[in-house]
Amino acid sequence: MLTDHLILTPVVLVLLVLVVGLLRRIGLQRLAGTVELSLRLKRPGHGRGWVNGVGQFAGDELLWFRVFSLSPRPRRRYSRRELEVLRRRAPSGDEHKALQEGAVVMECRAGDRPVELAMSGSAVTGFLAWLEARPPGATLPR
């Protein structure tokens, strides 16, 4: 009897975590203004450090949530006022393995920090439109 509980308890806990993770993922996808968005979190070598996630355009912020996380909070926040696109490029080298098919890499800067985002071509159009919709004078020096 005790052995059954020792085996069954971890199985139930794992199933519970999987269900909560799935519900979180479904909830993120149902939010308005969300896109599949990979973010390079580490810069150790070419093609490495990419993490799959979901981006949400929320007012003047781009919120980024990890796909494989139970946290309801975004892992990163980028202000539209600080985010600047430096260049757009196709994935190169091993990046093809880490990113979704047809992804476009956007090399950006948020303040003085480099930021690399990868998204589909249609998401790039929405991302650029969101950036261009910032209020007049938002990019003027303070």
Helices and strands as residue ranges (DSSP letters): H 2-30, E 34-36, E 38-40, E 50-51, E 53-58, E 61-66, E 76-79, E 83-89, H 95-98, E 104-110, E 113-119, H 121-132
